Amino acid sequence: MKCPFCGRDNTRVVDSRPVEDTNSIRRRRMCESCGKRFTTYEKVETIPLSVIKKDQSREPYSRSKVQDGILRACYKRPIPVEKIEEIMDSIEGEIFDRADREISSNQIGEIVMEHLQALDAVAYVRFASVYREFKDVSTFMEELKKFMEP
């Protein structure tokens, strides 16, 4: 591992520990040349996951696309960024723990909605309105009634 400060490749691991809720390991390293410390993360490399879109085309899974949808749904809501990262990790855990290397965009949307429903009702309805393509107010009201029922 090259030192980000001096560029030499003689670094040693000072401390290692697993990162909670992910398949990553956090390593503290120290450069033998300049003595500075830095952190690296190692992540298990997985087989690429393909997403089957509504039009049956396929594209590689993109964390940023899912995260963008969640961030839009949570816009101006009192939800800490750490909580959003937690549900992103949890969603990815569900997606990647599957035996299949393909998943439909519908399945991803349903998983995201489950997590948002538990997190924040407004964020859930925002996401659902785009994901389920609400055509009119009555469809929107049907989704809201699910929250109002005891």
Phi and psi in radians as a Rosetta constraint file:
Dihedral C 1 N 2 CA 2 C 2 CIRCULARHARMONIC -1.435 0.35
Dihedral N 2 CA 2 C 2 N 3 CIRCULARHARMONIC 2.503 0.35
Dihedral C 2 N 3 CA 3 C 3 CIRCULARHARMONIC -1.276 0.35
Dihedral N 3 CA 3 C 3 N 4 CIRCULARHARMONIC 2.252 0.35
Dihedral C 3 N 4 CA 4 C 4 CIRCULARHARMONIC -1.253 0.35
Dihedral N 4 CA 4 C 4 N 5 CIRCULARHARMONIC -0.204 0.35
Dihedral C 4 N 5 CA 5 C 5 CIRCULARHARMONIC -1.635 0.35
Dihedral N 5 CA 5 C 5 N 6 CIRCULARHARMONIC -0.839 0.35
Dihedral C 5 N 6 CA 6 C 6 CIRCULARHARMONIC -1.949 0.35
Dihedral N 6 CA 6 C 6 N 7 CIRCULARHARMONIC -0.215 0.35
Dihedral C 6 N 7 CA 7 C 7 CIRCULARHARMONIC 1.484 0.35
Dihedral N 7 CA 7 C 7 N 8 CIRCULARHARMONIC -0.049 0.35
Dihedral C 7 N 8 CA 8 C 8 CIRCULARHARMONIC -1.360 0.35
Dihedral N 8 CA 8 C 8 N 9 CIRCULARHARMONIC 2.739 0.35
Dihedral C 8 N 9 CA 9 C 9 CIRCULARHARMONIC -1.872 0.35
Dihedral N 9 CA 9 C 9 N 10 CIRCULARHARMONIC 0.421 0.35
Dihedral C 9 N 10 CA 10 C 10 CIRCULARHARMONIC -1.860 0.35
Dihedral N 10 CA 10 C 10 N 11 CIRCULARHARMONIC 1.355 0.35
Dihedral C 10 N 11 CA 11 C 11 CIRCULARHARMONIC -1.981 0.35
Dihedral N 11 CA 11 C 11 N 12 CIRCULARHARMONIC 2.760 0.35
Dihedral C 11 N 12 CA 12 C 12 CIRCULARHARMONIC -2.290 0.35
Dihedral N 12 CA 12 C 12 N 13 CIRCULARHARMONIC 2.662 0.35
Dihedral C 12 N 13 CA 13 C 13 CIRCULARHARMONIC -1.404 0.35
Dihedral N 13 CA 13 C 13 N 14 CIRCULARHARMONIC 2.199 0.35
Dihedral C 13 N 14 CA 14 C 14 CIRCULARHARMONIC -1.666 0.35
Dihedral N 14 CA 14 C 14 N 15 CIRCULARHARMONIC -0.673 0.35
Dihedral C 14 N 15 CA 15 C 15 CIRCULARHARMONIC -2.648 0.35
Dihedral N 15 CA 15 C 15 N 16 CIRCULARHARMONIC 2.458 0.35
Dihedral C 15 N 16 CA 16 C 16 CIRCULARHARMONIC -2.287 0.35
Dihedral N 16 CA 16 C 16 N 17 CIRCULARHARMONIC 2.460 0.35
Dihedral C 16 N 17 CA 17 C 17 CIRCULARHARMONIC -2.744 0.35
Dihedral N 17 CA 17 C 17 N 18 CIRCULARHARMONIC 2.603 0.35
Dihedral C 17 N 18 CA 18 C 18 CIRCULARHARMONIC -1.254 0.35
Dihedral N 18 CA 18 C 18 N 19 CIRCULARHARMONIC 2.609 0.35
Dihedral C 18 N 19 CA 19 C 19 CIRCULARHARMONIC -1.598 0.35
Dihedral N 19 CA 19 C 19 N 20 CIRCULARHARMONIC 2.268 0.35
Dihedral C 19 N 20 CA 20 C 20 CIRCULARHARMONIC -1.045 0.35
Dihedral N 20 CA 20 C 20 N 21 CIRCULARHARMONIC 2.473 0.35
Dihedral C 20 N 21 CA 21 C 21 CIRCULARHARMONIC 1.111 0.35
Dihedral N 21 CA 21 C 21 N 22 CIRCULARHARMONIC 0.202 0.35
Dihedral C 21 N 22 CA 22 C 22 CIRCULARHARMONIC -2.403 0.35
Dihedral N 22 CA 22 C 22 N 23 CIRCULARHARMONIC 2.951 0.35
Dihedral C 22 N 23 CA 23 C 23 CIRCULARHARMONIC -1.666 0.35
Dihedral N 23 CA 23 C 23 N 24 CIRCULARHARMONIC 0.843 0.35
Dihedral C 23 N 24 CA 24 C 24 CIRCULARHARMONIC -2.110 0.35
Dihedral N 24 CA 24 C 24 N 25 CIRCULARHARMONIC 2.755 0.35
Dihedral C 24 N 25 CA 25 C 25 CIRCULARHARMONIC -2.180 0.35
Dihedral N 25 CA 25 C 25 N 26 CIRCULARHARMONIC 2.293 0.35
Dihedral C 25 N 26 CA 26 C 26 CIRCULARHARMONIC -1.649 0.35
Dihedral N 26 CA 26 C 26 N 27 CIRCULARHARMONIC 2.233 0.35
Dihedral C 26 N 27 CA 27 C 27 CIRCULARHARMONIC -2.165 0.35
Dihedral N 27 CA 27 C 27 N 28 CIRCULARHARMONIC 2.257 0.35
Dihedral C 27 N 28 CA 28 C 28 CIRCULARHARMONIC -1.604 0.35
Dihedral N 28 CA 28 C 28 N 29 CIRCULARHARMONIC 2.254 0.35
Dihedral C 28 N 29 CA 29 C 29 CIRCULARHARMONIC -2.144 0.35
Dihedral N 29 CA 29 C 29 N 30 CIRCULARHARMONIC 2.716 0.35
Dihedral C 29 N 30 CA 30 C 30 CIRCULARHARMONIC -2.298 0.35
Dihedral N 30 CA 30 C 30 N 31 CIRCULARHARMONIC 2.358 0.35
Dihedral C 30 N 31 CA 31 C 31 CIRCULARHARMONIC -1.399 0.35
Dihedral N 31 CA 31 C 31 N 32 CIRCULARHARMONIC 2.235 0.35
Dihedral C 31 N 32 CA 32 C 32 CIRCULARHARMONIC -1.226 0.35
Dihedral N 32 CA 32 C 32 N 33 CIRCULARHARMONIC -0.439 0.35
Dihedral C 32 N 33 CA 33 C 33 CIRCULARHARMONIC -1.429 0.35
Dihedral N 33 CA 33 C 33 N 34 CIRCULARHARMONIC -0.949 0.35
Dihedral C 33 N 34 CA 34 C 34 CIRCULARHARMONIC -1.770 0.35
Dihedral N 34 CA 34 C 34 N 35 CIRCULARHARMONIC -0.220 0.35
Dihedral C 34 N 35 CA 35 C 35 CIRCULARHARMONIC 1.416 0.35
Dihedral N 35 CA 35 C 35 N 36 CIRCULARHARMONIC 0.021 0.35
Dihedral C 35 N 36 CA 36 C 36 CIRCULARHARMONIC -1.404 0.35
Dihedral N 36 CA 36 C 36 N 37 CIRCULARHARMONIC 2.674 0.35
Dihedral C 36 N 37 CA 37 C 37 CIRCULARHARMONIC -1.897 0.35
Dihedral N 37 CA 37 C 37 N 38 CIRCULARHARMONIC 2.634 0.35
Dihedral C 37 N 38 CA 38 C 38 CIRCULARHARMONIC -2.677 0.35
Dihedral N 38 CA 38 C 38 N 39 CIRCULARHARMONIC 2.872 0.35
Dihedral C 38 N 39 CA 39 C 39 CIRCULARHARMONIC -1.960 0.35
Dihedral N 39 CA 39 C 39 N 40 CIRCULARHARMONIC 2.430 0.35
Dihedral C 39 N 40 CA 40 C 40 CIRCULARHARMONIC -2.205 0.35
Dihedral N 40 CA 40 C 40 N 41 CIRCULARHARMONIC 2.746 0.35
Dihedral C 40 N 41 CA 41 C 41 CIRCULARHARMONIC -2.159 0.35
Dihedral N 41 CA 41 C 41 N 42 CIRCULARHARMONIC 2.319 0.35
Dihedral C 41 N 42 CA 42 C 42 CIRCULARHARMONIC -1.920 0.35
Dihedral N 42 CA 42 C 42 N 43 CIRCULARHARMONIC 2.342 0.35
Dihedral C 42 N 43 CA 43 C 43 CIRCULARHARMONIC -2.198 0.35
Dihedral N 43 CA 43 C 43 N 44 CIRCULARHARMONIC 2.478 0.35
Dihedral C 43 N 44 CA 44 C 44 CIRCULARHARMONIC -1.151 0.35
Dihedral N 44 CA 44 C 44 N 45 CIRCULARHARMONIC 2.261 0.35
Dihedral C 44 N 45 CA 45 C 45 CIRCULARHARMONIC -1.415 0.35
Dihedral N 45 CA 45 C 45 N 46 CIRCULARHARMONIC 2.222 0.35
Dihedral C 45 N 46 CA 46 C 46 CIRCULARHARMONIC -1.950 0.35
Dihedral N 46 CA 46 C 46 N 47 CIRCULARHARMONIC 2.859 0.35
Dihedral C 46 N 47 CA 47 C 47 CIRCULARHARMONIC -1.190 0.35
Dihedral N 47 CA 47 C 47 N 48 CIRCULARHARMONIC 2.370 0.35
Dihedral C 47 N 48 CA 48 C 48 CIRCULARHARMONIC -0.997 0.35
Dihedral N 48 CA 48 C 48 N 49 CIRCULARHARMONIC 2.511 0.35
Dihedral C 48 N 49 CA 49 C 49 CIRCULARHARMONIC -1.810 0.35
Dihedral N 49 CA 49 C 49 N 50 CIRCULARHARMONIC 2.320 0.35
Dihedral C 49 N 50 CA 50 C 50 CIRCULARHARMONIC -1.781 0.35
Dihedral N 50 CA 50 C 50 N 51 CIRCULARHARMONIC 2.453 0.35
Dihedral C 50 N 51 CA 51 C 51 CIRCULARHARMONIC -1.837 0.35
Dihedral N 51 CA 51 C 51 N 52 CIRCULARHARMONIC 2.231 0.35
Dihedral C 51 N 52 CA 52 C 52 CIRCULARHARMONIC -1.615 0.35
Dihedral N 52 CA 52 C 52 N 53 CIRCULARHARMONIC 1.989 0.35
Dihedral C 52 N 53 CA 53 C 53 CIRCULARHARMONIC -1.353 0.35
Dihedral N 53 CA 53 C 53 N 54 CIRCULARHARMONIC 3.003 0.35
Dihedral C 53 N 54 CA 54 C 54 CIRCULARHARMONIC -1.049 0.35
Dihedral N 54 CA 54 C 54 N 55 CIRCULARHARMONIC -0.560 0.35
Dihedral C 54 N 55 CA 55 C 55 CIRCULARHARMONIC -1.513 0.35
Dihedral N 55 CA 55 C 55 N 56 CIRCULARHARMONIC 0.210 0.35
Dihedral C 55 N 56 CA 56 C 56 CIRCULARHARMONIC 1.267 0.35
Dihedral N 56 CA 56 C 56 N 57 CIRCULARHARMONIC 0.087 0.35
Dihedral C 56 N 57 CA 57 C 57 CIRCULARHARMONIC -1.329 0.35
Dihedral N 57 CA 57 C 57 N 58 CIRCULARHARMONIC 2.838 0.35
Dihedral C 57 N 58 CA 58 C 58 CIRCULARHARMONIC -2.126 0.35
Dihedral N 58 CA 58 C 58 N 59 CIRCULARHARMONIC 2.526 0.35
Dihedral C 58 N 59 CA 59 C 59 CIRCULARHARMONIC -2.570 0.35
Dihedral N 59 CA 59 C 59 N 60 CIRCULARHARMONIC 2.737 0.35
Dihedral C 59 N 60 CA 60 C 60 CIRCULARHARMONIC -1.132 0.35
Dihedral N 60 CA 60 C 60 N 61 CIRCULARHARMONIC 2.536 0.35
Dihedral C 60 N 61 CA 61 C 61 CIRCULARHARMONIC -1.056 0.35
Dihedral N 61 CA 61 C 61 N 62 CIRCULARHARMONIC 2.429 0.35
Dihedral C 61 N 62 CA 62 C 62 CIRCULARHARMONIC -2.267 0.35
Dihedral N 62 CA 62 C 62 N 63 CIRCULARHARMONIC 1.988 0.35
Dihedral C 62 N 63 CA 63 C 63 CIRCULARHARMONIC -1.022 0.35
Dihedral N 63 CA 63 C 63 N 64 CIRCULARHARMONIC -0.682 0.35
Dihedral C 63 N 64 CA 64 C 64 CIRCULARHARMONIC -1.121 0.35
Dihedral N 64 CA 64 C 64 N 65 CIRCULARHARMONIC -0.572 0.35
Dihedral C 64 N 65 CA 65 C 65 CIRCULARHARMONIC -1.159 0.35
Dihedral N 65 CA 65 C 65 N 66 CIRCULARHARMONIC -0.761 0.35
Dihedral C 65 N 66 CA 66 C 66 CIRCULARHARMONIC -1.147 0.35
Dihedral N 66 CA 66 C 66 N 67 CIRCULARHARMONIC -0.778 0.35
Dihedral C 66 N 67 CA 67 C 67 CIRCULARHARMONIC -1.101 0.35
Dihedral N 67 CA 67 C 67 N 68 CIRCULARHARMONIC -0.684 0.35
Dihedral C 67 N 68 CA 68 C 68 CIRCULARHARMONIC -1.075 0.35
Dihedral N 68 CA 68 C 68 N 69 CIRCULARHARMONIC -0.742 0.35
Dihedral C 68 N 69 CA 69 C 69 CIRCULARHARMONIC -1.096 0.35
Dihedral N 69 CA 69 C 69 N 70 CIRCULARHARMONIC -0.717 0.35
Dihedral C 69 N 70 CA 70 C 70 CIRCULARHARMONIC -1.184 0.35
Dihedral N 70 CA 70 C 70 N 71 CIRCULARHARMONIC -0.741 0.35
Dihedral C 70 N 71 CA 71 C 71 CIRCULARHARMONIC -1.106 0.35
Dihedral N 71 CA 71 C 71 N 72 CIRCULARHARMONIC -0.685 0.35
Dihedral C 71 N 72 CA 72 C 72 CIRCULARHARMONIC -1.104 0.35
Dihedral N 72 CA 72 C 72 N 73 CIRCULARHARMONIC -0.720 0.35
Dihedral C 72 N 73 CA 73 C 73 CIRCULARHARMONIC -1.168 0.35
Dihedral N 73 CA 73 C 73 N 74 CIRCULARHARMONIC -0.558 0.35
Dihedral C 73 N 74 CA 74 C 74 CIRCULARHARMONIC -1.630 0.35
Dihedral N 74 CA 74 C 74 N 75 CIRCULARHARMONIC 0.063 0.35
Dihedral C 74 N 75 CA 75 C 75 CIRCULARHARMONIC -0.973 0.35
Dihedral N 75 CA 75 C 75 N 76 CIRCULARHARMONIC 2.247 0.35
Dihedral C 75 N 76 CA 76 C 76 CIRCULARHARMONIC 1.037 0.35
Dihedral N 76 CA 76 C 76 N 77 CIRCULARHARMONIC 0.478 0.35
Dihedral C 76 N 77 CA 77 C 77 CIRCULARHARMONIC -1.834 0.35
Dihedral N 77 CA 77 C 77 N 78 CIRCULARHARMONIC 2.665 0.35
Dihedral C 77 N 78 CA 78 C 78 CIRCULARHARMONIC -1.404 0.35
Dihedral N 78 CA 78 C 78 N 79 CIRCULARHARMONIC 1.065 0.35
Dihedral C 78 N 79 CA 79 C 79 CIRCULARHARMONIC -2.059 0.35
Dihedral N 79 CA 79 C 79 N 80 CIRCULARHARMONIC 2.086 0.35
Dihedral C 79 N 80 CA 80 C 80 CIRCULARHARMONIC -1.157 0.35
Dihedral N 80 CA 80 C 80 N 81 CIRCULARHARMONIC 2.583 0.35
Dihedral C 80 N 81 CA 81 C 81 CIRCULARHARMONIC -1.004 0.35
Dihedral N 81 CA 81 C 81 N 82 CIRCULARHARMONIC -0.618 0.35
Dihedral C 81 N 82 CA 82 C 82 CIRCULARHARMONIC -1.056 0.35
Dihedral N 82 CA 82 C 82 N 83 CIRCULARHARMONIC -0.668 0.35
Dihedral C 82 N 83 CA 83 C 83 CIRCULARHARMONIC -1.181 0.35
Dihedral N 83 CA 83 C 83 N 84 CIRCULARHARMONIC -0.683 0.35
Dihedral C 83 N 84 CA 84 C 84 CIRCULARHARMONIC -1.122 0.35
Dihedral N 84 CA 84 C 84 N 85 CIRCULARHARMONIC -0.738 0.35
Dihedral C 84 N 85 CA 85 C 85 CIRCULARHARMONIC -1.074 0.35
Dihedral N 85 CA 85 C 85 N 86 CIRCULARHARMONIC -0.712 0.35
Dihedral C 85 N 86 CA 86 C 86 CIRCULARHARMONIC -1.053 0.35
Dihedral N 86 CA 86 C 86 N 87 CIRCULARHARMONIC -0.814 0.35
Dihedral C 86 N 87 CA 87 C 87 CIRCULARHARMONIC -1.243 0.35
Dihedral N 87 CA 87 C 87 N 88 CIRCULARHARMONIC -0.538 0.35
Dihedral C 87 N 88 CA 88 C 88 CIRCULARHARMONIC -1.076 0.35
Dihedral N 88 CA 88 C 88 N 89 CIRCULARHARMONIC -0.790 0.35
Dihedral C 88 N 89 CA 89 C 89 CIRCULARHARMONIC -1.107 0.35
Dihedral N 89 CA 89 C 89 N 90 CIRCULARHARMONIC -0.694 0.35
Dihedral C 89 N 90 CA 90 C 90 CIRCULARHARMONIC -1.160 0.35
Dihedral N 90 CA 90 C 90 N 91 CIRCULARHARMONIC -0.743 0.35
Dihedral C 90 N 91 CA 91 C 91 CIRCULARHARMONIC -1.081 0.35
Dihedral N 91 CA 91 C 91 N 92 CIRCULARHARMONIC -0.818 0.35
Dihedral C 91 N 92 CA 92 C 92 CIRCULARHARMONIC -1.109 0.35
Dihedral N 92 CA 92 C 92 N 93 CIRCULARHARMONIC -0.638 0.35
Dihedral C 92 N 93 CA 93 C 93 CIRCULARHARMONIC -1.019 0.35
Dihedral N 93 CA 93 C 93 N 94 CIRCULARHARMONIC -0.790 0.35
Dihedral C 93 N 94 CA 94 C 94 CIRCULARHARMONIC -1.113 0.35
Dihedral N 94 CA 94 C 94 N 95 CIRCULARHARMONIC -0.736 0.35
Dihedral C 94 N 95 CA 95 C 95 CIRCULARHARMONIC -1.163 0.35
Dihedral N 95 CA 95 C 95 N 96 CIRCULARHARMONIC -0.814 0.35
Dihedral C 95 N 96 CA 96 C 96 CIRCULARHARMONIC -1.431 0.35
Dihedral N 96 CA 96 C 96 N 97 CIRCULARHARMONIC -0.264 0.35
Dihedral C 96 N 97 CA 97 C 97 CIRCULARHARMONIC -1.378 0.35
Dihedral N 97 CA 97 C 97 N 98 CIRCULARHARMONIC -0.102 0.35
Dihedral C 97 N 98 CA 98 C 98 CIRCULARHARMONIC -1.276 0.35
Dihedral N 98 CA 98 C 98 N 99 CIRCULARHARMONIC 2.650 0.35
Dihedral C 98 N 99 CA 99 C 99 CIRCULARHARMONIC -1.280 0.35
Dihedral N 99 CA 99 C 99 N 100 CIRCULARHARMONIC -0.542 0.35
Dihedral C 99 N 100 CA 100 C 100 CIRCULARHARMONIC -1.304 0.35
Dihedral N 100 CA 100 C 100 N 101 CIRCULARHARMONIC 2.627 0.35
Dihedral C 100 N 101 CA 101 C 101 CIRCULARHARMONIC -1.740 0.35
Dihedral N 101 CA 101 C 101 N 102 CIRCULARHARMONIC 0.156 0.35
Dihedral C 101 N 102 CA 102 C 102 CIRCULARHARMONIC -2.286 0.35
Dihedral N 102 CA 102 C 102 N 103 CIRCULARHARMONIC 2.528 0.35
Dihedral C 102 N 103 CA 103 C 103 CIRCULARHARMONIC -2.527 0.35
Dihedral N 103 CA 103 C 103 N 104 CIRCULARHARMONIC 2.494 0.35
Dihedral C 103 N 104 CA 104 C 104 CIRCULARHARMONIC -1.403 0.35
Dihedral N 104 CA 104 C 104 N 105 CIRCULARHARMONIC 2.662 0.35
Dihedral C 104 N 105 CA 105 C 105 CIRCULARHARMONIC -1.102 0.35
Dihedral N 105 CA 105 C 105 N 106 CIRCULARHARMONIC -0.501 0.35
Dihedral C 105 N 106 CA 106 C 106 CIRCULARHARMONIC -1.095 0.35
Dihedral N 106 CA 106 C 106 N 107 CIRCULARHARMONIC -0.750 0.35
Dihedral C 106 N 107 CA 107 C 107 CIRCULARHARMONIC -1.122 0.35
Dihedral N 107 CA 107 C 107 N 108 CIRCULARHARMONIC -0.724 0.35
Dihedral C 107 N 108 CA 108 C 108 CIRCULARHARMONIC -1.078 0.35
Dihedral N 108 CA 108 C 108 N 109 CIRCULARHARMONIC -0.785 0.35
Dihedral C 108 N 109 CA 109 C 109 CIRCULARHARMONIC -1.041 0.35
Dihedral N 109 CA 109 C 109 N 110 CIRCULARHARMONIC -0.719 0.35
Dihedral C 109 N 110 CA 110 C 110 CIRCULARHARMONIC -1.148 0.35
Dihedral N 110 CA 110 C 110 N 111 CIRCULARHARMONIC -0.715 0.35
Dihedral C 110 N 111 CA 111 C 111 CIRCULARHARMONIC -1.101 0.35
Dihedral N 111 CA 111 C 111 N 112 CIRCULARHARMONIC -0.776 0.35
Dihedral C 111 N 112 CA 112 C 112 CIRCULARHARMONIC -1.073 0.35
Dihedral N 112 CA 112 C 112 N 113 CIRCULARHARMONIC -0.760 0.35
Dihedral C 112 N 113 CA 113 C 113 CIRCULARHARMONIC -1.128 0.35
Dihedral N 113 CA 113 C 113 N 114 CIRCULARHARMONIC -0.646 0.35
Dihedral C 113 N 114 CA 114 C 114 CIRCULARHARMONIC -1.019 0.35
Dihedral N 114 CA 114 C 114 N 115 CIRCULARHARMONIC -0.799 0.35
Dihedral C 114 N 115 CA 115 C 115 CIRCULARHARMONIC -1.207 0.35
Dihedral N 115 CA 115 C 115 N 116 CIRCULARHARMONIC -0.708 0.35
Dihedral C 115 N 116 CA 116 C 116 CIRCULARHARMONIC -1.194 0.35
Dihedral N 116 CA 116 C 116 N 117 CIRCULARHARMONIC -0.606 0.35
Dihedral C 116 N 117 CA 117 C 117 CIRCULARHARMONIC -1.070 0.35
Dihedral N 117 CA 117 C 117 N 118 CIRCULARHARMONIC -0.685 0.35
Dihedral C 117 N 118 CA 118 C 118 CIRCULARHARMONIC -1.309 0.35
Dihedral N 118 CA 118 C 118 N 119 CIRCULARHARMONIC -0.424 0.35
Dihedral C 118 N 119 CA 119 C 119 CIRCULARHARMONIC -1.500 0.35
Dihedral N 119 CA 119 C 119 N 120 CIRCULARHARMONIC -0.923 0.35
Dihedral C 119 N 120 CA 120 C 120 CIRCULARHARMONIC -2.801 0.35
Dihedral N 120 CA 120 C 120 N 121 CIRCULARHARMONIC 2.172 0.35
Dihedral C 120 N 121 CA 121 C 121 CIRCULARHARMONIC -1.082 0.35
Dihedral N 121 CA 121 C 121 N 122 CIRCULARHARMONIC -0.715 0.35
Dihedral C 121 N 122 CA 122 C 122 CIRCULARHARMONIC -1.171 0.35
Dihedral N 122 CA 122 C 122 N 123 CIRCULARHARMONIC -0.766 0.35
Dihedral C 122 N 123 CA 123 C 123 CIRCULARHARMONIC -1.078 0.35
Dihedral N 123 CA 123 C 123 N 124 CIRCULARHARMONIC -0.697 0.35
Dihedral C 123 N 124 CA 124 C 124 CIRCULARHARMONIC -1.060 0.35
Dihedral N 124 CA 124 C 124 N 125 CIRCULARHARMONIC -0.857 0.35
Dihedral C 124 N 125 CA 125 C 125 CIRCULARHARMONIC -1.147 0.35
Dihedral N 125 CA 125 C 125 N 126 CIRCULARHARMONIC -0.670 0.35
Dihedral C 125 N 126 CA 126 C 126 CIRCULARHARMONIC -1.049 0.35
Dihedral N 126 CA 126 C 126 N 127 CIRCULARHARMONIC -0.847 0.35
Dihedral C 126 N 127 CA 127 C 127 CIRCULARHARMONIC -1.123 0.35
Dihedral N 127 CA 127 C 127 N 128 CIRCULARHARMONIC -0.782 0.35
Dihedral C 127 N 128 CA 128 C 128 CIRCULARHARMONIC -1.086 0.35
Dihedral N 128 CA 128 C 128 N 129 CIRCULARHARMONIC -0.647 0.35
Dihedral C 128 N 129 CA 129 C 129 CIRCULARHARMONIC -1.110 0.35
Dihedral N 129 CA 129 C 129 N 130 CIRCULARHARMONIC -0.622 0.35
Dihedral C 129 N 130 CA 130 C 130 CIRCULARHARMONIC -1.406 0.35
Dihedral N 130 CA 130 C 130 N 131 CIRCULARHARMONIC -0.832 0.35
Dihedral C 130 N 131 CA 131 C 131 CIRCULARHARMONIC -1.095 0.35
Dihedral N 131 CA 131 C 131 N 132 CIRCULARHARMONIC -0.785 0.35
Dihedral C 131 N 132 CA 132 C 132 CIRCULARHARMONIC -1.563 0.35
Dihedral N 132 CA 132 C 132 N 133 CIRCULARHARMONIC 0.027 0.35
Dihedral C 132 N 133 CA 133 C 133 CIRCULARHARMONIC 0.893 0.35
Dihedral N 133 CA 133 C 133 N 134 CIRCULARHARMONIC 1.032 0.35
Dihedral C 133 N 134 CA 134 C 134 CIRCULARHARMONIC -0.963 0.35
Dihedral N 134 CA 134 C 134 N 135 CIRCULARHARMONIC 2.236 0.35
Dihedral C 134 N 135 CA 135 C 135 CIRCULARHARMONIC -1.596 0.35
Dihedral N 135 CA 135 C 135 N 136 CIRCULARHARMONIC -0.469 0.35
Dihedral C 135 N 136 CA 136 C 136 CIRCULARHARMONIC -2.637 0.35
Dihedral N 136 CA 136 C 136 N 137 CIRCULARHARMONIC 3.103 0.35
Dihedral C 136 N 137 CA 137 C 137 CIRCULARHARMONIC -1.158 0.35
Dihedral N 137 CA 137 C 137 N 138 CIRCULARHARMONIC -0.612 0.35
Dihedral C 137 N 138 CA 138 C 138 CIRCULARHARMONIC -1.120 0.35
Dihedral N 138 CA 138 C 138 N 139 CIRCULARHARMONIC -0.650 0.35
Dihedral C 138 N 139 CA 139 C 139 CIRCULARHARMONIC -1.137 0.35
Dihedral N 139 CA 139 C 139 N 140 CIRCULARHARMONIC -0.701 0.35
Dihedral C 139 N 140 CA 140 C 140 CIRCULARHARMONIC -1.103 0.35
Dihedral N 140 CA 140 C 140 N 141 CIRCULARHARMONIC -0.763 0.35
Dihedral C 140 N 141 CA 141 C 141 CIRCULARHARMONIC -1.138 0.35
Dihedral N 141 CA 141 C 141 N 142 CIRCULARHARMONIC -0.632 0.35
Dihedral C 141 N 142 CA 142 C 142 CIRCULARHARMONIC -1.043 0.35
Dihedral N 142 CA 142 C 142 N 143 CIRCULARHARMONIC -0.723 0.35
Dihedral C 142 N 143 CA 143 C 143 CIRCULARHARMONIC -1.185 0.35
Dihedral N 143 CA 143 C 143 N 144 CIRCULARHARMONIC -0.691 0.35
Dihedral C 143 N 144 CA 144 C 144 CIRCULARHARMONIC -1.148 0.35
Dihedral N 144 CA 144 C 144 N 145 CIRCULARHARMONIC -0.622 0.35
Dihedral C 144 N 145 CA 145 C 145 CIRCULARHARMONIC -1.085 0.35
Dihedral N 145 CA 145 C 145 N 146 CIRCULARHARMONIC -0.482 0.35
Dihedral C 145 N 146 CA 146 C 146 CIRCULARHARMONIC -1.049 0.35
Dihedral N 146 CA 146 C 146 N 147 CIRCULARHARMONIC -0.561 0.35
Dihedral C 146 N 147 CA 147 C 147 CIRCULARHARMONIC -1.434 0.35
Dihedral N 147 CA 147 C 147 N 148 CIRCULARHARMONIC -0.466 0.35
Dihedral C 147 N 148 CA 148 C 148 CIRCULARHARMONIC -1.444 0.35
Dihedral N 148 CA 148 C 148 N 149 CIRCULARHARMONIC -0.341 0.35
Dihedral C 148 N 149 CA 149 C 149 CIRCULARHARMONIC -1.342 0.35
Dihedral N 149 CA 149 C 149 N 150 CIRCULARHARMONIC 2.415 0.35
